[in-house]
Amino acid sequence: MRDVATRSIAFVAVPVSFGGPRMLPHHSRNLPVALPLRSLTPAPPDPILGLTETFRADARPHKVNLSVGVYVDDTGITPVIASVLEAERRLLAKAGSKGYLPIDGRPGYKNAVRDLIFGPDHEIVESGRSATAQTPGGTGALRVAADFLLQTGSSKTIWLSDPTWPNHPQLFSMAGFALRTYPYLDESGRGIDVSRMLGSLRSAAPGDVVLLHGSCHNPSGVDPDAETWAAVAEIVADRELVPIVDFAYQGFGFGLREDADWLVGLARPGLEFLICSSFSKNFALYNERVGALTIVAADPSRAGSALSHLKIAIRSNYSNPPAHGGDIVETILTDPALRAQWEVDLAGMRNRILGNRAALVKALVDAGVPGHWDPIQRQRGMFALLGLSADQVARLRDDFAVYVVGKGRINVAGLTSANLPYVVGAVKAVIED
């Protein structure tokens, strides 16, 4: 195996030329109205958010939306959690400035996010070999990561798990990456095919980028165990790959530190990687768009160099991040009493999801729905795969007004005591037909 201490990301800017200016014709009555925009045929809807639009237009009163990853309580409402309400009261009382934030966000927010990911006593924190930038949500972090890597001379090939979040392929292909996939699930769809997954990653070329789900794999809810994470880290180091960890659900699975178990494998001296954080789920701040991109470098000097390139990527994209959601997160994480309240709020959401998993499995088994359902109870996070065909997914929507995506990916948090019996009955009908 290569010495991991020599593993590095080339933080060297690569100039890009887009050619000379394109002259547009002056307005003329003889020119077609649509000349400048030559291809505006309708684009396909987003596979998840587009389905939500269809759901909203569905007039059937018994409709159920399990497609989008949004936490709801047992009444079907996405609540504003208590710690967030208190943080907003404090922010309103302060009535601070609405001036621009720094390109990479507020220092207090960045430090709080870093400590949340690693824990304040982690070697990465104490050594100062990481750099964090505030971003508009986890999706914003992923796009900044893509731009940063290409801007600094990265390989243009990225490896994604099959399956993965539907926006991953779209986002990275639009950024300019060539997409490759590594197999993830076994034939049952309830576990990881470790041998095939590791074998595929070993075939990646040195310098290739690999996207890893830090916890609560989307769409399956199936996560690697410690042994598998260690094996992935060995391949990353040996093949000199560049990992991006999509860490959108910290604390939504089994706990804040439990969901960071992947760090044991990747956080080793000399190994450089990127982490994309989102606070949509664990703070229920969906429409505030709060996230962060953290780069772990080999040493503090390289972390500082990375941050300088991150600022260029951000400045040329959205210039600087929005403030309000980040201020809420910083207020909560830096106040001991609010932090304690937030952890109670988070545990309440997490425990409801875990309870829903158990209730779903029991209902499927009690109803005699064909399939092997027990592993769903042991999975982590919001999502589970029912293993349905495209026709069965379509029939759930068309005949029963139950909206799911992919191979029957459901948002477990979207189940309530009122809709669970109906959903299970609909699933049984499409499977047995």
C-alpha positions as CSV (number, residue, x, y, z in Angstrom):
1,M,0.0,0.0,0.0
2,R,1.2,3.5,-0.8
3,D,2.3,5.7,2.2
4,V,-1.0,7.5,3.0
5,A,1.1,10.5,4.2
6,T,1.9,11.3,0.6
7,R,-1.8,11.3,-0.4
8,S,-2.8,14.7,-1.6
9,I,-5.2,16.8,-3.6
10,A,-3.6,19.2,-6.1
11,F,-4.8,22.6,-4.9
12,V,-3.5,24.3,-8.1
13,A,-5.9,26.5,-10.1
14,V,-6.5,25.3,-13.7
15,P,-7.3,28.2,-16.1
16,V,-10.4,27.6,-18.2
17,S,-11.1,29.2,-21.5
18,F,-14.7,29.6,-22.8
19,G,-13.7,31.1,-26.1
20,G,-14.2,34.6,-27.4
21,P,-17.3,36.8,-27.0
22,R,-20.4,35.8,-29.0
23,M,-22.0,38.7,-30.8
24,L,-25.8,38.7,-30.8
25,P,-27.7,40.3,-33.7
26,H,-29.6,43.6,-33.2
27,H,-33.3,43.3,-32.8
28,S,-35.1,42.9,-36.1
29,R,-38.7,42.5,-37.1
30,N,-37.6,39.8,-39.5
31,L,-35.9,37.5,-36.9
32,P,-37.9,34.7,-35.2
33,V,-38.8,35.6,-31.6
34,A,-37.2,32.3,-30.3
35,L,-33.8,32.7,-32.2
36,P,-31.5,33.3,-29.2
37,L,-32.8,30.3,-27.2
38,R,-32.6,27.5,-29.8
39,S,-33.7,24.5,-27.7
40,L,-36.5,25.1,-25.2
41,T,-38.5,21.9,-25.5
42,P,-39.9,20.9,-22.1
43,A,-37.4,19.2,-19.8
44,P,-38.4,16.2,-17.8
45,P,-39.6,17.0,-14.2
46,D,-37.3,16.4,-11.2
47,P,-37.9,12.7,-10.2
48,I,-38.7,13.7,-6.6
49,L,-39.7,17.4,-6.5
50,G,-41.6,17.1,-9.8
51,L,-43.5,14.2,-8.3
52,T,-44.4,16.4,-5.3
53,E,-46.0,18.9,-7.8
54,T,-48.1,16.0,-9.2
55,F,-49.1,15.0,-5.7
56,R,-50.2,18.5,-4.9
57,A,-52.4,18.6,-8.0
58,D,-54.0,15.2,-7.0
59,A,-57.5,15.8,-5.8
60,R,-58.0,12.4,-4.1
61,P,-58.5,12.9,-0.4
62,H,-56.7,9.8,0.7
63,K,-53.4,10.6,-1.1
64,V,-50.1,9.9,0.7
65,N,-46.7,11.5,-0.3
66,L,-43.8,9.3,0.7
67,S,-41.5,10.5,-2.0
68,V,-39.8,13.7,-0.7
69,G,-37.4,13.5,2.2
70,V,-39.1,15.8,4.7
71,Y,-39.8,14.9,8.3
72,V,-43.4,15.1,9.4
73,D,-45.0,14.5,12.8
74,D,-47.9,12.1,13.3
75,T,-50.3,14.8,12.2
76,G,-48.5,15.1,8.9
77,I,-47.0,18.5,9.7
78,T,-43.3,19.5,9.4
79,P,-42.8,21.3,12.7
80,V,-40.5,24.1,13.6
81,I,-38.6,22.5,16.5
82,A,-38.5,24.2,19.9
83,S,-34.7,25.0,19.8
84,V,-35.1,26.7,16.5
85,L,-38.0,28.9,17.7
86,E,-36.0,30.0,20.7
87,A,-32.9,30.8,18.5
88,E,-35.1,32.9,16.2
89,R,-36.5,34.8,19.1
90,R,-33.0,35.7,20.2
91,L,-31.9,36.7,16.7
92,L,-35.0,38.9,16.4
93,A,-34.2,40.6,19.7
94,K,-30.7,41.3,18.5
95,A,-31.9,42.8,15.2
96,G,-28.4,42.6,13.7
97,S,-27.3,43.9,10.3
98,K,-28.4,42.5,7.0
99,G,-25.0,43.2,5.4
100,Y,-23.2,40.6,3.3
101,L,-21.5,37.7,5.0
102,P,-17.9,36.8,4.2
103,I,-17.5,34.7,1.1
104,D,-17.0,31.5,3.2
105,G,-19.5,32.4,5.9
106,R,-19.4,33.5,9.5
107,P,-16.4,32.2,11.5
108,G,-18.6,31.1,14.5
109,Y,-20.8,29.1,12.2
110,K,-17.9,27.4,10.5
111,N,-16.2,26.4,13.8
112,A,-19.5,25.1,15.2
113,V,-20.1,22.9,12.1
114,R,-16.5,21.6,12.2
115,D,-16.9,20.6,15.9
116,L,-20.3,19.0,15.3
117,I,-18.8,16.8,12.5
118,F,-15.7,15.7,14.2
119,G,-16.2,16.4,17.9
120,P,-14.1,19.3,19.4
121,D,-11.3,17.1,20.6
122,H,-10.7,15.3,17.3
123,E,-7.2,15.3,15.9
124,I,-8.5,17.0,12.7
125,V,-9.8,19.9,14.9
126,E,-6.8,20.2,17.2
127,S,-4.3,20.1,14.3
128,G,-6.1,22.8,12.3
129,R,-6.0,20.8,9.1
130,S,-9.5,21.4,8.0
131,A,-11.3,24.3,6.3
132,T,-15.1,24.9,6.3
133,A,-17.2,27.1,4.2
134,Q,-20.9,28.0,4.8
135,T,-23.1,27.0,1.8
136,P,-26.8,27.1,0.7
137,G,-27.8,23.7,1.9
138,G,-26.1,20.3,1.3
139,T,-26.8,20.6,-2.4
140,G,-24.9,23.9,-2.5
141,A,-22.0,22.2,-0.7
142,L,-22.0,19.4,-3.3
143,R,-21.9,21.8,-6.2
144,V,-19.2,23.9,-4.6
145,A,-17.2,20.7,-4.0
146,A,-17.6,19.8,-7.7
147,D,-16.5,23.2,-8.9
148,F,-13.6,23.3,-6.4
149,L,-12.3,19.9,-7.5
150,L,-12.3,20.7,-11.2
151,Q,-10.9,24.2,-10.6
152,T,-7.9,22.6,-8.7
153,G,-7.1,20.0,-11.4
154,S,-9.0,17.0,-10.1
155,S,-9.8,14.0,-12.2
156,K,-13.1,14.5,-14.1
157,T,-14.4,11.1,-13.2
158,I,-16.6,10.5,-10.2
159,W,-17.9,7.2,-8.8
160,L,-21.4,7.1,-7.4
161,S,-23.1,4.3,-5.5
162,D,-25.8,2.4,-7.5
163,P,-28.4,3.4,-6.3
164,T,-27.8,6.9,-5.1
165,W,-29.8,10.1,-4.5
166,P,-31.3,11.0,-7.9
167,N,-29.8,14.5,-7.8
168,H,-26.2,13.3,-7.5
169,P,-25.8,12.2,-11.2
170,Q,-27.5,15.3,-12.4
171,L,-25.5,17.7,-10.3
172,F,-22.1,16.2,-11.0
173,S,-22.7,15.7,-14.7
174,M,-23.8,19.3,-15.1
175,A,-20.7,20.4,-13.3
176,G,-18.6,18.6,-15.9
177,F,-17.8,15.2,-14.4
178,A,-18.0,11.8,-16.2
179,L,-20.1,9.4,-14.1
180,R,-19.2,5.9,-13.1
181,T,-21.0,3.7,-10.6
182,Y,-20.0,1.1,-8.0
183,P,-22.5,-1.6,-7.0
184,Y,-23.9,-1.1,-3.5
185,L,-26.8,-3.3,-2.6
186,D,-27.0,-7.1,-2.7
187,E,-29.8,-9.0,-4.5
188,S,-32.1,-8.7,-1.6
189,G,-31.9,-4.9,-1.6
190,R,-31.6,-5.1,2.2
191,G,-27.8,-5.3,2.6
192,I,-24.5,-4.2,1.0
193,D,-22.8,-6.4,-1.5
194,V,-19.4,-5.7,0.1
195,S,-17.3,-7.8,-2.3
196,R,-18.7,-6.3,-5.5
197,M,-18.6,-2.8,-4.0
198,L,-14.9,-3.0,-3.0
199,G,-14.0,-4.7,-6.2
200,S,-15.5,-1.9,-8.2
201,L,-13.7,0.8,-6.2
202,R,-10.4,-1.0,-6.7
203,S,-10.8,-0.5,-10.4
204,A,-11.0,3.3,-10.1
205,A,-8.0,5.2,-11.5
206,P,-5.7,7.1,-9.2
207,G,-7.1,10.6,-8.6
208,D,-10.7,9.6,-9.4
209,V,-13.4,11.1,-7.1
210,V,-15.7,8.8,-5.1
211,L,-18.9,9.9,-3.5
212,L,-19.7,8.2,-0.2
213,H,-22.8,8.5,1.9
214,G,-21.7,9.2,5.4
215,S,-24.7,7.7,7.1
216,C,-28.4,7.0,6.4
217,H,-27.8,6.0,2.8
218,N,-30.2,7.6,0.4
219,P,-32.3,5.8,-1.0
220,S,-31.7,2.5,0.8
221,G,-31.1,3.3,4.5
222,V,-28.4,0.6,4.4
223,D,-25.0,1.7,5.7
224,P,-21.5,0.0,5.8
225,D,-20.4,-1.5,9.1
226,A,-17.0,-0.5,10.7
227,E,-15.1,-3.3,8.9
228,T,-16.5,-2.2,5.5
229,W,-15.6,1.4,6.2
230,A,-12.1,0.4,7.1
231,A,-11.8,-1.5,3.8
232,V,-13.1,1.4,1.8
233,A,-10.5,3.7,3.5
234,E,-7.7,1.3,2.6
235,I,-8.8,1.4,-1.1
236,V,-9.1,5.1,-1.1
237,A,-5.5,5.4,0.3
238,D,-4.1,2.7,-1.9
239,R,-5.7,3.9,-5.2
240,E,-5.2,7.6,-4.2
241,L,-8.9,8.4,-4.6
242,V,-10.5,11.7,-3.6
243,P,-13.6,11.0,-1.3
244,I,-16.6,13.3,-1.0
245,V,-18.7,12.3,1.9
246,D,-22.3,13.4,1.6
247,F,-23.2,13.9,5.3
248,A,-26.8,15.1,5.1
249,Y,-28.4,13.3,8.1
250,Q,-26.0,13.5,11.1
251,G,-28.0,12.5,14.2
252,F,-31.0,11.3,12.2
253,G,-30.0,7.7,12.3
254,F,-28.7,6.5,15.7
255,G,-27.1,9.6,17.2
256,L,-24.7,12.4,16.5
257,R,-21.5,10.5,17.1
258,E,-22.9,7.1,16.1
259,D,-23.8,8.6,12.6
260,A,-20.2,9.8,12.2
261,D,-18.8,6.2,12.5
262,W,-17.4,6.5,9.0
263,L,-14.7,8.8,10.4
264,V,-12.9,5.9,12.0
265,G,-12.0,4.7,8.5
266,L,-11.3,8.0,6.7
267,A,-9.9,10.3,9.3
268,R,-6.3,9.0,9.2
269,P,-3.1,11.1,8.9
270,G,-2.3,12.2,5.4
271,L,-5.7,11.3,3.9
272,E,-7.5,14.3,2.3
273,F,-11.3,14.3,1.8
274,L,-14.3,16.6,1.5
275,I,-17.5,16.6,3.6
276,C,-20.8,18.1,2.5
277,S,-23.1,18.8,5.5
278,S,-26.8,19.7,5.5
279,F,-28.9,21.0,8.3
280,S,-32.3,20.6,6.6
281,K,-33.2,17.4,8.4
282,N,-31.5,17.5,11.8
283,F,-32.6,21.1,12.5
284,A,-35.8,20.9,10.4
285,L,-34.5,24.0,8.4
286,Y,-35.6,22.8,5.0
287,N,-36.4,26.1,3.4
288,E,-33.6,28.1,5.0
289,R,-31.0,26.2,2.9
290,V,-28.2,25.7,5.5
291,G,-25.2,23.6,4.8
292,A,-21.4,23.5,4.8
293,L,-18.4,22.2,2.8
294,T,-15.5,21.0,4.9
295,I,-12.2,20.0,3.4
296,V,-9.8,17.9,5.4
297,A,-6.2,18.4,4.2
298,A,-2.9,16.8,5.1
299,D,-1.8,19.8,7.1
300,P,-2.9,23.4,8.1
301,S,-1.0,25.0,5.3
302,R,-2.8,22.9,2.7
303,A,-6.1,23.6,4.4
304,G,-5.5,27.3,4.1
305,S,-4.7,26.9,0.4
306,A,-7.8,24.9,-0.1
307,L,-9.9,27.6,1.5
308,S,-8.5,30.2,-0.9
309,H,-9.7,28.1,-3.8
310,L,-13.0,27.5,-2.2
311,K,-13.6,31.2,-2.0
312,I,-13.1,31.5,-5.7
313,A,-15.6,28.7,-6.4
314,I,-18.1,30.4,-4.1
315,R,-17.6,33.9,-5.4
316,S,-18.2,32.9,-9.0
317,N,-21.3,30.9,-8.1
318,Y,-23.5,32.6,-5.4
319,S,-20.9,35.1,-4.1
320,N,-21.6,34.6,-0.4
321,P,-24.1,32.5,1.7
322,P,-27.5,33.4,3.1
323,A,-27.4,34.4,6.8
324,H,-30.6,33.5,8.7
325,G,-30.5,29.7,8.7
326,G,-26.8,29.7,9.5
327,D,-27.3,32.1,12.3
328,I,-30.0,29.8,13.8
329,V,-27.6,26.8,13.7
330,E,-24.7,28.9,15.2
331,T,-26.9,30.2,18.0
332,I,-28.0,26.7,18.9
333,L,-24.7,25.0,18.7
334,T,-22.8,27.7,20.7
335,D,-25.2,28.0,23.6
336,P,-25.1,25.0,26.0
337,A,-28.8,25.2,27.0
338,L,-30.0,25.6,23.4
339,R,-27.6,22.8,22.3
340,A,-29.1,20.5,25.0
341,Q,-32.7,21.4,23.8
342,W,-31.8,20.8,20.2
343,E,-30.4,17.3,21.1
344,V,-33.8,16.6,22.8
345,D,-35.6,17.8,19.7
346,L,-33.4,15.8,17.4
347,A,-33.8,12.6,19.5
348,G,-37.6,13.1,19.3
349,M,-37.5,13.1,15.5
350,R,-35.0,10.2,15.4
351,N,-37.0,8.1,17.7
352,R,-40.2,8.7,15.8
353,I,-38.4,7.5,12.6
354,L,-37.1,4.4,14.4
355,G,-40.6,3.7,15.8
356,N,-42.1,4.1,12.3
357,R,-39.6,1.5,11.0
358,A,-40.7,-1.0,13.6
359,A,-44.4,-0.2,13.0
360,L,-44.0,-0.6,9.2
361,V,-42.3,-4.0,9.5
362,K,-44.9,-5.3,11.9
363,A,-47.7,-4.1,9.7
364,L,-46.2,-5.6,6.5
365,V,-45.7,-9.0,8.3
366,D,-49.1,-9.0,10.0
367,A,-50.8,-8.3,6.7
368,G,-48.9,-11.1,5.1
369,V,-47.3,-8.9,2.4
370,P,-44.8,-11.1,0.5
371,G,-41.2,-10.2,1.1
372,H,-38.3,-10.1,3.6
373,W,-39.0,-7.0,5.7
374,D,-37.2,-7.5,9.0
375,P,-33.9,-5.7,7.9
376,I,-35.9,-2.4,7.3
377,Q,-36.2,-2.1,11.1
378,R,-32.4,-2.2,11.5
379,Q,-31.6,0.3,8.8
380,R,-30.7,4.0,9.5
381,G,-32.3,7.3,8.6
382,M,-35.4,8.5,6.7
383,F,-35.5,6.1,3.8
384,A,-36.2,2.5,3.0
385,L,-36.5,0.6,-0.3
386,L,-39.5,-1.6,-0.7
387,G,-38.0,-3.3,-3.8
388,L,-40.9,-2.5,-6.1
389,S,-40.9,-2.6,-9.9
390,A,-41.5,0.5,-12.0
391,D,-45.0,-0.8,-12.8
392,Q,-45.8,-1.4,-9.2
393,V,-44.6,2.1,-8.3
394,A,-46.8,3.6,-11.1
395,R,-49.8,1.5,-9.9
396,L,-49.3,2.8,-6.3
397,R,-49.6,6.3,-7.6
398,D,-52.3,5.8,-10.2
399,D,-54.6,3.4,-8.4
400,F,-54.0,4.2,-4.8
401,A,-52.6,7.8,-4.7
402,V,-49.5,6.6,-2.8
403,Y,-46.5,8.5,-4.1
404,V,-43.0,6.8,-3.9
405,V,-40.0,7.0,-6.1
406,G,-37.4,4.7,-7.7
407,K,-37.7,1.1,-6.7
408,G,-40.2,1.9,-4.0
409,R,-38.1,4.3,-2.0
410,I,-40.2,5.6,0.8
411,N,-39.7,8.3,3.4
412,V,-40.3,6.4,6.6
413,A,-40.9,9.7,8.4
414,G,-43.9,10.3,6.2
415,L,-45.8,7.4,7.7
416,T,-48.4,8.2,10.3
417,S,-50.8,6.2,12.5
418,A,-53.6,7.3,10.1
419,N,-52.0,6.4,6.8
420,L,-49.9,3.4,7.7
421,P,-52.7,0.8,7.3
422,Y,-53.8,2.2,3.9
423,V,-50.2,2.3,2.6
424,V,-49.5,-1.3,3.7
425,G,-52.8,-2.4,2.0
426,A,-51.8,-0.6,-1.2
427,V,-48.3,-2.2,-1.2
428,K,-49.8,-5.6,-0.6
429,A,-52.2,-5.1,-3.5
430,V,-49.6,-4.1,-6.1
431,I,-47.2,-6.9,-5.0
432,E,-49.8,-9.7,-5.0
433,D,-51.4,-8.6,-8.3
